[in-house]
Amino acid sequence: MSQESNLPNDSLIPPQPIPAGMEEMFEMIAAGLYSLASMLVGEGEESERLVETAIANAEESVCHDPQEARKSIQRALATAALDLLAQRGPESLAAPKGLAPAASCIEDDSLASAGISTEELQRMIGGPERDRGRKWLASLPTAMRSVFVLRAVAGFTAAEAAALLEAHGGPQAAGWTPEAVREVFRQGLCSLASQLIHASGTGDRKQGTGNRE
């Protein structure tokens, strides 16, 4: 059986250091939340509203602990985002039926198994290659994109992601399981690995063309 992914700090993008001041803390968390929301539902006003909703709905009791506050607000945002996606397309987050492990490029849901470094993923999701990363995310089916973002970016475990999808993914999402989340996440990692290989090959060809000129 596959194990939980060994992502650093349980997420693709290591959390930024939390400042001591409460106002600065929430400003920093809000910026990260908008990035997370936009990966799930797209850029624009809907993502801004999701951030506002998440901060308003987060558990007040954990706000004295910055790490717990971040996790609570991320959970509130994921809940609101999945609710919105389910409203957009009631079948878009349907639980996979009869999902069997597919022949894929990796054996488990770890980055190392996919031959992807954390630095490569960081560049694609939040760094200088962000536009290409966002285009790749937008090309994924809604369920796969949601699983990838929940696991790799928000840092939820497979069990946590399955519970969120089951509770907020609409009437056809009741069958999500941790095993299904792991399999869909593996497929997402394979897709990203192929994207990185293609980009590397394109860059090599361009460099070779330039050398011949």
C-alpha positions in Angstrom: 0.0 0.0 0.0 1.3 3.5 -0.8 2.4 5.7 2.0 1.6 9.4 2.6 3.6 11.7 0.5 6.9 12.9 2.1 6.4 16.5 1.0 8.4 19.0 3.0 6.2 20.6 5.7 3.3 18.5 4.3 3.0 20.8 1.3 4.6 21.7 -2.0 5.4 25.2 -1.1 7.0 25.6 2.4 5.0 28.0 4.5 6.5 31.4 4.9 7.7 32.4 8.4 4.9 33.8 10.4 5.5 37.4 11.7 5.0 38.2 15.4 2.3 40.9 14.9 -1.3 39.7 14.5 -2.0 42.1 11.7 1.1 41.1 9.8 0.3 37.5 10.4 -3.2 37.7 8.8 -1.9 39.8 5.9 0.7 37.1 5.1 -1.8 34.3 5.5 -4.3 36.1 3.3 -1.8 36.4 0.5 -1.1 32.7 0.6 -4.8 32.0 0.7 -5.5 33.9 -2.4 -2.9 31.9 -4.3 -4.5 28.7 -3.0 -8.0 29.8 -3.9 -7.0 30.9 -7.4 -5.5 27.5 -8.0 -8.8 25.8 -7.1 -11.4 28.1 -8.6 -9.4 30.6 -10.8 -8.2 34.2 -10.5 -10.6 37.0 -9.7 -13.3 38.2 -7.4 -14.5 34.7 -6.5 -11.1 33.9 -5.1 -11.1 37.2 -3.1 -14.5 36.4 -1.7 -13.3 32.9 -0.7 -10.4 34.3 1.2 -12.8 36.7 3.1 -15.2 33.8 3.8 -12.3 31.6 5.0 -10.9 34.2 7.4 -14.4 34.9 8.8 -15.3 31.2 9.2 -11.9 30.0 10.7 -12.0 28.8 14.3 -11.4 31.9 16.5 -10.1 29.6 19.3 -7.0 28.7 17.4 -6.0 32.3 16.3 -3.6 32.6 19.2 -1.5 29.9 17.6 -0.2 31.1 14.2 0.3 27.6 12.8 -3.1 26.4 13.9 -4.6 29.6 12.6 -3.0 29.0 9.1 -4.4 25.4 9.1 -7.8 26.4 10.3 -8.1 29.1 7.7 -6.8 26.8 4.9 -9.5 24.2 5.9 -12.2 26.9 5.8 -11.0 28.1 2.4 -10.9 24.5 1.0 -14.4 23.9 2.2 -15.8 27.1 0.6 -13.8 26.4 -2.7 -15.2 22.9 -3.0 -18.7 24.1 -2.3 -18.3 26.6 -5.1 -16.9 24.0 -7.5 -19.7 21.7 -6.7 -22.2 24.5 -7.5 -20.5 25.2 -10.8 -20.6 21.5 -11.9 -22.4 19.0 -9.6 -20.6 16.1 -11.3 -17.1 17.7 -11.5 -16.0 16.4 -8.1 -17.8 13.0 -8.3 -15.9 10.2 -6.6 -14.2 7.9 -9.1 -16.0 4.6 -9.4 -14.1 1.3 -9.8 -10.8 3.1 -9.6 -7.9 0.7 -9.9 -4.2 1.6 -9.8 -3.3 2.7 -13.3 -0.1 2.0 -15.0 1.7 5.2 -14.1 5.2 6.7 -14.0 5.4 6.4 -10.2 4.7 3.7 -7.6 3.5 6.0 -4.8 2.5 9.6 -4.1 5.9 11.1 -3.3 7.7 13.7 -5.3 10.9 11.6 -5.4 9.1 8.7 -7.1 8.0 11.1 -9.9 11.5 12.3 -10.4 10.5 15.9 -9.5 12.4 18.1 -7.1 10.7 20.4 -4.7 12.5 23.3 -6.3 11.0 22.5 -9.8 7.5 22.4 -8.4 8.0 25.6 -6.5 9.1 27.4 -9.6 6.1 26.1 -11.5 3.5 26.8 -8.9 4.7 30.0 -7.2 7.9 31.1 -8.9 9.2 32.4 -12.2 7.4 29.6 -14.2 4.1 30.4 -12.5 2.2 31.1 -15.7 3.1 27.7 -17.2 2.2 26.0 -13.9 -1.2 27.7 -13.8 -1.9 26.7 -17.4 -1.1 23.1 -16.6 -3.4 23.2 -13.5 -6.2 24.7 -15.6 -5.8 21.9 -18.1 -6.5 19.2 -15.5 -10.0 17.8 -14.8 -11.6 19.6 -11.8 -11.3 16.6 -9.5 -7.6 16.0 -10.3 -6.8 19.7 -9.9 -8.6 19.9 -6.6 -6.8 16.8 -5.3 -3.4 18.0 -6.4 -3.9 21.4 -4.8 -5.3 20.0 -1.6 -2.4 17.6 -1.2 0.6 19.3 -2.7 -0.1 23.0 -2.0 -2.4 23.0 1.1 -0.6 20.0 2.6 -3.7 18.0 3.6 -3.2 14.3 4.0 -5.0 11.9 1.7 -7.5 11.1 4.5 -8.1 14.8 5.1 -8.6 15.6 1.4 -11.0 12.7 1.0 -13.1 13.9 3.9 -13.2 17.4 2.5 -14.2 16.1 -1.0 -16.8 13.8 0.4 -18.4 16.5 2.6 -18.3 19.4 0.1 -17.9 17.9 -3.4 -21.6 17.6 -4.1 -24.1 14.8 -4.2 -21.9 12.4 -6.2 -18.7 12.9 -4.0 -19.8 10.5 -1.2 -17.4 7.8 -2.4 -14.1 9.6 -2.0 -11.6 7.5 0.0 -7.9 8.1 1.0 -6.9 5.4 -1.5 -8.8 7.2 -4.4 -7.1 10.5 -3.4 -3.7 8.9 -3.5 -4.3 7.3 -6.9 -5.6 10.6 -8.4 -2.7 12.5 -6.9 -0.3 10.0 -8.4 -1.9 10.6 -11.8 -1.5 14.4 -11.3 2.2 14.0 -10.4 2.7 11.9 -13.5 1.1 14.7 -15.6 3.3 17.3 -14.0 6.4 15.2 -14.5 5.5 14.9 -18.2 5.0 18.6 -18.4 8.4 19.3 -16.9 10.1 16.8 -19.2 8.5 18.4 -22.2 9.5 21.8 -21.1 13.1 20.7 -20.5 13.2 19.1 -24.0 11.8 22.3 -25.6 14.4 24.3 -23.8 17.2 22.0 -24.9 16.0 22.3 -28.5 15.9 26.0 -28.4 19.4 26.2 -26.9 20.7 23.8 -29.6 19.1 26.0 -32.3 20.7 29.0 -30.8 24.1 27.4 -30.8 23.8 26.6 -34.5 23.1 30.2 -35.4 
